Amino acid sequence: MSQVKGRARIFQPPKSAMQSGRGRAMSWVLQFEPSQPKRLDPLTGWYGSGDTVGTQVRLGFASREDAIAYAEARGIPYEAEDPARGPAAIKPKAYADNFRFGRSENWTH
């Protein structure tokens, strides 16, 4: 296998705004930095480059250690980010709690 030239970034991608749960939020991604800048195609007006590794290759891993081991085994220079700290645990609530006897919050409406 040929050695990939360029630096890689190992990080946890943030969940999209369309997600409400935490599924797949703990995965790790190894993504290569582009080796050349994008340039404007004079004929079409679109931006592009000849570097497909930096823009299209994105490898997913179950843990940070797996991604680091992959990069080190193939001699890929990398920069690993620290794990993202998630928000505090969400306390589940029920609609019936609004009408519970002895609740500490005031009625709002």
QUIGIHU-V445478 format. One line per field, one symbol per residue. ss: DSSP state (H for helix, E for strand, C for the rest). phi: phi as a letter, one per 20 degrees, with the letter a starting at -180 (. if undefined). psi: psi as a letter, one per 40 degrees, with the letter a starting at -180 (. if undefined). Layout:
BEGIN
ss=???
phi=???
psi=???
END
This chain:
BEGIN
ss=CCCCCCCEEEECCCCCCCCCCCCCCCCEEEEECCCCCCEECCCCCCEECCCCHHHHCEEEECCHHHHHHHHHHCCCCEEECCCCCCCCCCCCCCHHHHHCCCCCCCCCC
phi=.ffeepedddbefffffeddedfmedfccdceffebffceeffeneeabeeeffddebddcfbffffffffffdmefbcdefffeffffeefcdffffdffmfeeffeb
psi=hihhiiiihhihiiiieehdaeheeeiihhhiiheiiiihhdddeiiiiehddddehhhiididdddddddddefhhihhiiihhiiihhhiiiddddeihfidiihe.
END
